[in-house]
Amino acid sequence: MNKLTSANIEAIDQALEVIESLTDAAYQARVDGRSQPGAHIRHVLDHYQALRDGFSVGLVDYDCRSRQSEVETNRRIAKQELLDTKQWLQSLSDESQPLKVKSEVSLCECCSVTIDSDTARELLYVLNHTVHHMAYVALLLKFNGVVVNDSIGMAPATATHNRSAG
């Protein structure tokens, strides 16, 4: 298995660890009436699903997301989707497959671009995206008094730095 695939599986395992450690209330708790951990987990899964869908047709559209699905409020459904994503990652055999990626790029007008990419580049993107959102999840949970493992949402480069500073 390629290092990018393994790293994505590590990130999914981290999300599973968080979900399994939470109560339903903690998973759904909003900070300042806004963001909740479940919304970030859903957002992460939406990106993996977009990559998965795009992998089969050669075009990834990260803007095509479910937004406000049951994953946001139901830990059981979120856990199952994370496990399904992990299984899909474990089944990947070709990380060099060419892909196109379509995305909206303007805040002021409807404007999308389509660029050339490949599976490896998109695996790197979803990995970094997942780490970023897991950092938000950790922050939200800590704000609500939940004890969270310090490695949740830590950038891989930071983890490497910390190990070498040891």
N, CA, C and O of each residue as an XYZ file, in Angstrom:
664
protein
N       0.843     -1.181      0.000
C       0.000      0.000      0.000
C       0.890      1.247      0.000
O       1.886      1.303      0.722
N       0.539      2.215     -0.788
C       1.297      3.453     -0.911
C       1.221      4.276      0.373
O       0.266      4.164      1.141
N       2.235      5.099      0.590
C       2.303      5.922      1.805
C       1.146      6.911      1.899
O       0.649      7.176      2.994
N       0.711      7.461      0.766
C      -0.418      8.394      0.793
C      -1.704      7.691      1.211
O      -2.487      8.224      1.997
N      -1.910      6.513      0.688
C      -3.095      5.749      1.079
C      -3.032      5.415      2.569
O      -4.025      5.568      3.280
N      -1.879      4.963      3.040
C      -1.714      4.642      4.459
C      -1.943      5.861      5.340
O      -2.569      5.766      6.396
N      -1.433      7.007      4.900
C      -1.611      8.235      5.680
C      -3.079      8.637      5.755
O      -3.539      9.113      6.793
N      -3.814      8.451      4.664
C      -5.253      8.743      4.688
C      -5.983      7.797      5.625
O      -6.909      8.203      6.327
N      -5.573      6.548      5.637
C      -6.182      5.583      6.557
C      -5.903      5.990      8.004
O      -6.780      5.868      8.859
N      -4.693      6.469      8.285
C      -4.382      6.971      9.630
C      -5.319      8.114     10.012
O      -5.806      8.170     11.141
N      -5.570      9.020      9.073
C      -6.458     10.151      9.344
C      -7.890      9.680      9.595
O      -8.570     10.195     10.482
N      -8.344      8.701      8.811
C      -9.685      8.143      9.023
C      -9.747      7.444     10.384
O     -10.739      7.568     11.102
N      -8.689      6.714     10.737
C      -8.644      6.059     12.052
C      -8.713      7.086     13.182
O      -9.331      6.836     14.217
N      -8.078      8.238     12.981
C      -8.125      9.289     13.989
C      -9.566      9.800     14.158
O     -10.025     10.018     15.280
N     -10.261      9.985     13.049
C     -11.661     10.413     13.119
C     -12.519      9.356     13.813
O     -13.399      9.684     14.609
N     -12.257      8.089     13.504
C     -12.987      7.004     14.179
C     -12.710      7.009     15.681
O     -13.624      6.816     16.483
N     -11.459      7.229     16.059
C     -11.094      7.294     17.479
C     -11.879      8.394     18.186
O     -12.382      8.191     19.291
N     -11.982      9.545     17.553
C     -12.720     10.660     18.146
C     -14.195     10.306     18.287
O     -14.777     10.473     19.359
N     -14.792      9.822     17.219
C     -16.224      9.493     17.249
C     -16.536      8.470     18.332
O     -17.526      8.599     19.052
N     -15.695      7.461     18.443
C     -15.957      6.416     19.425
C     -15.788      6.911     20.857
O     -16.340      6.318     21.784
N     -15.031      7.993     21.049
C     -14.808      8.504     22.401
C     -15.885      9.482     22.850
O     -15.912      9.878     24.015
N     -16.769      9.873     21.945
C     -17.752     10.911     22.248
C     -19.121     10.351     22.590
O     -19.481      9.237     22.209
N     -19.858     11.150     23.312
C     -21.283     10.899     23.477
C     -21.993     11.521     22.280
O     -21.405     12.317     21.548
N     -23.258     11.156     22.084
C     -24.030     11.791     21.015
C     -24.109     13.297     21.241
O     -24.006     14.075     20.293
N     -24.290     13.706     22.484
C     -24.396     15.131     22.799
C     -23.114     15.884     22.448
O     -23.173     16.982     21.894
N     -21.970     15.310     22.763
C     -20.697     15.966     22.447
C     -20.483     16.035     20.939
O     -19.937     17.018     20.440
N     -20.899     15.018     20.216
C     -20.749     14.981     18.762
C     -21.590     16.068     18.094
O     -21.209     16.624     17.064
N     -22.744     16.359     18.704
C     -23.690     17.317     18.128
C     -23.553     18.722     18.703
O     -24.144     19.661     18.169
N     -22.783     18.887     19.784
C     -22.714     20.174     20.491
C     -22.167     21.281     19.598
O     -21.151     21.118     18.923
N     -22.861     22.398     19.612
C     -22.425     23.559     18.837
C     -21.634     24.502     19.739
O     -21.875     24.599     20.942
N     -20.694     25.184     19.121
C     -19.947     26.214     19.831
C     -20.484     27.555     19.347
O     -20.474     27.844     18.151
N     -20.952     28.368     20.286
C     -21.535     29.672     19.954
C     -22.675     29.545     18.944
O     -22.860     30.419     18.097
N     -23.435     28.455     19.037
C     -24.573     28.256     18.152
C     -24.194     27.989     16.705
O     -25.049     28.033     15.821
N     -22.927     27.715     16.457
C     -22.473     27.561     15.082
C     -22.017     26.138     14.808
O     -22.824     25.211     14.745
N     -20.732     25.984     14.650
C     -20.153     24.728     14.189
C     -20.228     23.622     15.236
O     -20.174     23.875     16.440
N     -20.351     22.411     14.754
C     -20.369     21.232     15.622
C     -19.397     20.203     15.059
O     -19.149     20.184     13.854
N     -18.845     19.346     15.917
C     -17.905     18.329     15.427
C     -18.467     17.499     14.280
O     -17.763     17.219     13.309
N     -19.712     17.111     14.388
C     -20.323     16.285     13.350
C     -20.342     16.939     11.983
O     -20.240     16.251     10.967
N     -20.471     18.256     11.941
C     -20.465     18.966     10.658
C     -19.099     18.859      9.996
O     -19.009     18.737      8.775
N     -18.044     18.903     10.787
C     -16.698     18.782     10.225
C     -16.439     17.354      9.740
O     -15.798     17.154      8.708
N     -16.930     16.373     10.476
C     -16.778     14.977     10.042
C     -17.531     14.778      8.726
O     -17.017     14.141      7.807
N     -18.735     15.317      8.635
C     -19.517     15.209      7.394
C     -18.772     15.859      6.235
O     -18.720     15.309      5.135
N     -18.199     17.028      6.486
C     -17.464     17.752      5.445
C     -16.265     16.931      4.952
O     -16.006     16.860      3.751
N     -15.556     16.330      5.867
C     -14.424     15.461      5.502
C     -14.918     14.297      4.638
O     -14.344     14.003      3.590
N     -15.977     13.649      5.087
C     -16.505     12.504      4.333
C     -17.026     12.922      2.960
O     -16.912     12.159      2.001
N     -17.596     14.122      2.855
C     -18.045     14.616      1.552
C     -16.884     14.691      0.565
O     -17.034     14.359     -0.611
N     -15.726     15.132      1.054
C     -14.569     15.236      0.168
C     -14.056     13.852     -0.266
O     -13.699     13.645     -1.426
N     -14.028     12.923      0.678
C     -13.630     11.567      0.295
C     -14.628     10.976     -0.697
O     -14.234     10.289     -1.639
N     -15.909     11.239     -0.490
C     -16.916     10.712     -1.417
C     -16.762     11.329     -2.800
O     -16.918     10.642     -3.810
N     -16.456     12.625     -2.849
C     -16.245     13.282     -4.143
C     -15.060     12.651     -4.874
O     -15.115     12.427     -6.083
N     -13.995     12.369     -4.133
C     -12.829     11.719     -4.745
C     -13.195     10.316     -5.217
O     -12.827      9.900     -6.316
N     -13.911      9.607     -4.383
C     -14.329      8.246     -4.722
C     -15.186      8.234     -5.985
O     -14.976      7.426     -6.889
N     -16.162      9.153     -6.029
C     -17.031      9.247     -7.211
C     -16.217      9.651     -8.435
O     -16.400      9.108     -9.525
N     -15.323     10.604     -8.240
C     -14.506     11.091     -9.349
C     -13.539     10.064     -9.871
O     -13.211     10.047    -11.057
N     -13.088      9.214     -8.992
C     -12.143      8.167     -9.365
C     -12.749      7.264    -10.433
O     -12.052      6.814    -11.343
N     -14.023      7.008    -10.321
C     -14.664      6.094    -11.269
C     -14.980      6.743    -12.611
O     -15.125      6.037    -13.609
N     -15.093      8.085    -12.661
C     -15.439      8.749    -13.923
C     -14.332      9.667    -14.439
O     -14.430     10.194    -15.546
N     -13.280      9.859    -13.642
C     -12.155     10.685    -14.084
C     -12.292     12.159    -13.808
O     -11.422     12.939    -14.197
N     -13.376     12.574    -13.137
C     -13.598     13.990    -12.812
C     -14.048     14.113    -11.361
O     -15.088     13.576    -10.981
N     -13.266     14.819    -10.555
C     -13.581     15.039     -9.149
C     -14.194     16.425     -9.011
O     -13.629     17.417     -9.471
N     -15.358     16.480     -8.372
C     -16.031     17.762     -8.123
C     -16.263     17.889     -6.619
O     -17.254     17.389     -6.085
N     -15.327     18.570     -5.943
C     -15.428     18.717     -4.490
C     -16.573     19.640     -4.073
O     -16.953     19.666     -2.902
N     -17.121     20.393     -5.021
C     -18.235     21.280     -4.699
C     -19.559     20.522     -4.602
O     -20.525     21.028     -4.031
N     -19.602     19.326     -5.151
C     -20.809     18.503     -5.120
C     -20.802     17.714     -3.809
O     -20.269     16.607     -3.735
N     -21.409     18.311     -2.774
C     -21.386     17.703     -1.434
C     -22.802     17.573     -0.896
O     -23.726     18.232     -1.373
N     -22.957     16.719      0.098
C     -24.294     16.461      0.634
C     -24.799     17.584      1.525
O     -25.996     17.872      1.509
N     -23.943     18.226      2.296
C     -24.323     19.318      3.199
C     -25.553     18.952      4.030
O     -26.638     18.714      3.499
N     -25.357     18.915      5.301
C     -26.406     18.661      6.294
C     -27.032     17.274      6.204
O     -28.249     17.130      6.323
N     -26.210     16.264      5.997
C     -26.725     14.897      6.006
C     -26.760     14.398      7.457
O     -26.309     15.083      8.374
N     -27.298     13.206      7.638
C     -27.393     12.619      8.979
C     -26.035     12.367      9.624
O     -25.951     12.198     10.840
N     -24.974     12.339      8.824
C     -23.631     12.141      9.363
C     -23.317     13.218     10.403
O     -22.568     12.971     11.348
N     -23.889     14.409     10.227
C     -23.621     15.519     11.154
C     -24.144     15.244     12.560
O     -23.575     15.725     13.539
N     -25.205     14.486     12.662
C     -25.850     14.308     13.965
C     -25.872     12.871     14.463
O     -26.198     12.628     15.625
N     -25.536     11.932     13.621
C     -25.637     10.524     13.985
C     -24.255      9.870     13.946
O     -23.723      9.589     12.872
N     -23.686      9.633     15.115
C     -22.346      9.039     15.194
C     -22.284      7.657     14.553
O     -21.267      7.302     13.957
N     -23.342      6.882     14.664
C     -23.359      5.534     14.095
C     -23.220      5.592     12.574
O     -22.446      4.834     11.989
N     -23.961      6.483     11.945
C     -23.880      6.636     10.486
C     -22.502      7.169     10.096
O     -21.909      6.704      9.123
N     -21.999      8.133     10.845
C     -20.670      8.689     10.567
C     -19.604      7.601     10.670
O     -18.716      7.507      9.822
N     -19.700      6.791     11.704
C     -18.726      5.714     11.890
C     -18.773      4.752     10.705
O     -17.727      4.349     10.198
N     -19.962      4.382     10.263
C     -20.080      3.456      9.140
C     -19.507      4.061      7.864
O     -18.839      3.368      7.097
N     -19.762      5.347      7.629
C     -19.221      5.985      6.422
C     -17.703      6.087      6.499
O     -17.025      5.947      5.480
N     -17.161      6.328      7.683
C     -15.707      6.344      7.843
C     -15.121      4.960      7.572
O     -14.087      4.836      6.916
N     -15.785      3.924      8.077
C     -15.315      2.559      7.823
C     -15.396      2.208      6.340
O     -14.504      1.548      5.808
N     -16.468      2.650      5.670
C     -16.599      2.418      4.225
C     -15.491      3.141      3.463
O     -14.936      2.603      2.505
N     -15.174      4.357      3.892
C     -14.108      5.130      3.259
C     -12.768      4.446      3.466
O     -11.952      4.369      2.548
N     -12.549      3.953      4.666
C     -11.307      3.232      4.955
C     -11.191      1.999      4.062
O     -10.122      1.721      3.518
N     -12.269      1.277      3.915
C     -12.252      0.084      3.063
C     -11.954      0.465      1.609
O     -11.192     -0.227      0.934
N     -12.547      1.557      1.126
C     -12.266      2.007     -0.229
C     -10.781      2.356     -0.379
O     -10.147      1.978     -1.365
N     -10.233      3.075      0.598
C      -8.815      3.426      0.548
C      -7.944      2.176      0.505
O      -6.964      2.124     -0.238
N      -8.297      1.177      1.294
C      -7.520     -0.057      1.320
C      -7.581     -0.790     -0.019
O      -6.683     -1.568     -0.340
N      -8.616     -0.549     -0.788
C      -8.775     -1.234     -2.081
C      -8.065     -0.520     -3.225
O      -7.942     -1.083     -4.313
N      -7.596      0.701     -3.006
C      -6.938      1.449     -4.082
C      -5.663      0.748     -4.523
O      -4.846      0.336     -3.699
N      -5.509      0.621     -5.812
C      -4.287     -0.012     -6.315
C      -3.499      0.911     -7.238
O      -2.302      0.706     -7.441
N      -4.153      1.919     -7.794
C      -3.473      2.803     -8.734
C      -3.581      4.244     -8.261
O      -4.641      4.861     -8.358
N      -2.480      4.771     -7.750
C      -2.478      6.158     -7.294
C      -1.973      7.107     -8.367
O      -1.824      8.302     -8.114
N      -1.710      6.597     -9.550
C      -1.211      7.452    -10.626
C      -2.279      7.727    -11.687
O      -1.997      8.350    -12.711
N      -3.494      7.263    -11.441
C      -4.562      7.459    -12.418
C      -4.791      8.948    -12.659
O      -4.972      9.702    -11.703
N      -4.785      9.384    -13.914
C      -5.066     10.789    -14.204
C      -6.508     11.134    -13.837
O      -7.418     10.322    -14.003
N      -6.692     12.338    -13.342
C      -8.009     12.839    -12.973
C      -8.114     14.291    -13.410
O      -7.106     14.961    -13.634
N      -9.305     14.751    -13.523
C      -9.567     16.180    -13.660
C     -10.301     16.592    -12.387
O     -11.071     15.817    -11.820
N     -10.049     17.827    -11.949
C     -10.692     18.351    -10.753
C     -11.403     19.644    -11.119
O     -10.809     20.559    -11.689
N     -12.671     19.700    -10.786
C     -13.492     20.879    -11.055
C     -13.795     21.559     -9.729
O     -14.119     20.897     -8.743
N     -13.687     22.901     -9.706
C     -13.978     23.620     -8.465
C     -14.383     25.059     -8.747
O     -13.864     25.703     -9.659
N     -15.307     25.540     -7.955
C     -15.633     26.964     -7.965
C     -14.436     27.709     -7.397
O     -13.811     27.237     -6.446
N     -14.103     28.873     -7.968
C     -12.907     29.593     -7.547
C     -13.154     31.047     -7.166
O     -12.223     31.723     -6.727
N     -14.357     31.545     -7.315
C     -14.619     32.955     -7.032
C     -15.705     33.112     -5.980
O     -16.691     32.375     -5.971
N     -15.511     34.078     -5.097
C     -16.544     34.425     -4.128
C     -17.541     35.417     -4.709
O     -18.649     35.557     -4.192
N     -17.157     36.108     -5.783
C     -17.957     37.200     -6.335
C     -18.868     36.794     -7.482
O     -19.862     37.466     -7.756
N     -18.537     35.705     -8.147
C     -19.331     35.271     -9.284
C     -19.246     33.758     -9.430
O     -18.356     33.119     -8.869
N     -20.163     33.204    -10.175
C     -20.141     31.775    -10.453
C     -19.043     31.524    -11.474
O     -19.163     31.907    -12.638
N     -17.975     30.878    -11.028
C     -16.828     30.672    -11.896
C     -16.096     29.410    -11.455
O     -15.477     29.377    -10.391
N     -16.174     28.387    -12.272
C     -15.467     27.156    -11.936
C     -14.363     26.907    -12.957
O     -14.441     27.325    -14.112
N     -13.337     26.210    -12.487
C     -12.246     25.812    -13.360
C     -12.104     24.297    -13.271
O     -12.510     23.676    -12.290
N     -11.530     23.728    -14.298
C     -11.217     22.307    -14.304
C      -9.728     22.188    -14.594
O      -9.229     22.748    -15.571
N      -9.020     21.451    -13.734
C      -7.573     21.300    -13.892
C      -7.203     19.824    -13.951
O      -7.975     18.957    -13.540
N      -6.012     19.555    -14.469
C      -5.481     18.196    -14.504
C      -4.863     17.846    -13.161
O      -4.224     18.683    -12.523
N      -5.057     16.614    -12.740
C      -4.472     16.122    -11.498
C      -4.291     14.615    -11.636
O      -4.370     14.064    -12.734
N      -4.049     13.964    -10.516
C      -4.014     12.503    -10.491
C      -4.412     12.040     -9.097
O      -4.556     12.848     -8.180
N      -4.584     10.765     -8.953
C      -5.061     10.213     -7.687
C      -4.132     10.563     -6.536
O      -4.603     10.915     -5.455
N      -2.822     10.474     -6.744
C      -1.877     10.768     -5.660
C      -2.027     12.203     -5.181
O      -2.063     12.452     -3.976
N      -2.115     13.144     -6.105
C      -2.261     14.556     -5.720
C      -3.555     14.766     -4.951
O      -3.576     15.522     -3.980
N      -4.613     14.124     -5.357
C      -5.898     14.301     -4.667
C      -5.915     13.581     -3.319
O      -6.578     14.035     -2.385
N      -5.196     12.469     -3.209
C      -5.059     11.828     -1.895
C      -4.302     12.738     -0.936
O      -4.626     12.796      0.251
N      -3.305     13.441     -1.437
C      -2.584     14.401     -0.599
C      -3.517     15.529     -0.176
O      -3.504     15.954      0.979
N      -4.321     16.008     -1.109
C      -5.273     17.076     -0.786
C      -6.262     16.632      0.293
O      -6.434     17.329      1.293
N      -6.913     15.482      0.103
C      -7.919     15.076      1.098
C      -7.278     14.750      2.444
O      -7.913     14.920      3.485
N      -6.036     14.286      2.438
C      -5.322     14.063      3.696
C      -5.144     15.384      4.436
O      -5.500     15.494      5.609
N      -4.594     16.386      3.751
C      -4.386     17.684      4.400
C      -5.705     18.313      4.821
O      -5.791     18.932      5.882
N      -6.720     18.159      4.002
C      -8.052     18.672      4.322
C      -8.604     17.995      5.585
O      -9.182     18.655      6.449
N      -8.422     16.684      5.679
C      -8.904     15.939      6.847
C      -8.167     16.377      8.109
O      -8.797     16.612      9.140
N      -6.857     16.489      8.041
C      -6.075     16.928      9.210
C      -6.562     18.305      9.663
O      -6.761     18.534     10.857
N      -6.750     19.200      8.730
C      -7.218     20.553      9.017
C      -8.563     20.527      9.760
O      -8.738     21.214     10.767
N      -9.496     19.736      9.256
C     -10.819     19.690      9.893
C     -10.807     18.915     11.214
O     -11.598     19.215     12.108
N      -9.935     17.940     11.345
C      -9.817     17.260     12.644
C      -9.252     18.220     13.699
O      -9.571     18.094     14.881
N      -8.425     19.167     13.281
C      -7.947     20.192     14.219
C      -9.122     21.045     14.691
O      -9.195     21.399     15.868
N     -10.041     21.379     13.785
C     -11.249     22.101     14.183
C     -12.091     21.274     15.153
O     -12.593     21.792     16.151
N     -12.238     20.000     14.854
C     -13.015     19.115     15.732
C     -12.403     19.121     17.128
O     -13.117     19.265     18.121
N     -11.083     18.966     17.207
C     -10.403     18.966     18.513
C     -10.634     20.277     19.237
O     -10.895     20.282     20.441
N     -10.544     21.381     18.530
C     -10.756     22.696     19.132
C     -12.179     22.840     19.661
O     -12.383     23.306     20.782
N     -13.160     22.443     18.861
C     -14.558     22.512     19.293
C     -14.791     21.661     20.538
O     -15.455     22.093     21.480
N     -14.239     20.450     20.533
C     -14.428     19.557     21.669
C     -13.769     20.126     22.921
O     -14.364     20.104     23.998
N     -12.557     20.629     22.789
C     -11.863     21.224     23.945
C     -12.640     22.427     24.476
O     -12.737     22.617     25.688
N     -13.188     23.232     23.580
C     -13.985     24.390     23.992
C     -15.182     23.947     24.817
O     -15.612     24.661     25.723
N     -15.722     22.772     24.508
C     -16.872     22.238     25.248
C     -16.459     21.340     26.407
O     -17.294     20.630     26.966
N     -15.164     21.365     26.776
C     -14.701     20.645     27.953
C     -14.399     19.174     27.747
O     -14.223     18.444     28.722
N     -14.335     18.723     26.512
C     -14.043     17.324     26.226
C     -12.526     17.154     26.116
O     -11.862     17.913     25.410
N     -11.987     16.163     26.813
C     -10.553     15.880     26.733
C     -10.281     15.169     25.410
O     -10.930     14.177     25.078
N      -9.309     15.694     24.659
C      -8.991     15.179     23.335
C      -7.503     14.868     23.265
O      -6.679     15.634     23.762
N      -7.166     13.756     22.655
C      -5.779     13.381     22.419
C      -5.081     14.511     21.663
O      -5.605     15.005     20.665
N      -3.904     14.923     22.132
C      -3.187     16.044     21.518
C      -2.802     15.797     20.067
O      -2.521     16.751     19.342
N      -2.780     14.553     19.627
C      -2.400     14.272     18.244
C      -3.550     14.480     17.261
O      -3.324     14.472     16.051
N      -4.773     14.665     17.750
C      -5.914     14.854     16.864
C      -5.761     16.181     16.124
O      -5.697     17.247     16.736
N      -5.704     16.095     14.807
C      -5.589     17.286     13.987
C      -4.183     17.846     13.881
O      -3.986     18.934     13.339
N      -3.209     17.118     14.391
C      -1.822     17.588     14.294
C      -1.291     17.330     12.885
O      -1.461     16.245     12.329
N      -0.651     18.340     12.328
C      -0.072     18.188     10.991
C       1.047     17.162     11.025
O       1.821     17.129     11.981
N       1.148     16.321      9.999
C       2.226     15.335      9.962
C       3.618     15.959     10.114
O       4.485     15.371     10.759
N       3.841     17.136      9.533
C       5.158     17.787      9.668
C       5.432     18.178     11.116
O       6.574     18.115     11.573
N       4.386     18.581     11.839
C       4.541     18.917     13.250
C       4.867     17.659     14.057
O       5.724     17.688     14.940
N       4.188     16.566     13.754
C       4.463     15.312     14.448
C       5.908     14.877     14.211
O       6.584     14.427     15.136
N       6.380     15.012     12.965
C       7.766     14.661     12.651
C       8.733     15.564     13.404
O       9.733     15.092     13.944
N       8.443     16.841     13.441
C       9.287     17.786     14.184
C       9.337     17.412     15.667
O      10.407     17.395     16.276
N       8.180     17.117     16.232
C       8.115     16.768     17.653
C       8.902     15.499     17.959
O       9.566     15.410     18.991
N       8.826     14.510     17.055
C       9.595     13.274     17.264
C      11.101     13.537     17.210
O      11.862     12.974     17.997
N      11.524     14.388     16.284
C      12.962     14.653     16.146
C      13.487     15.551     17.270
O      14.672     15.505     17.599
N      12.609     16.364     17.855
C      13.012     17.241     18.959
C      13.063     16.471     20.261
O      13.711     16.888     21.222
N      12.362     15.322     20.283
C      12.207     14.395     21.355
C      13.011     14.493     22.516
O      12.868     13.687     23.435
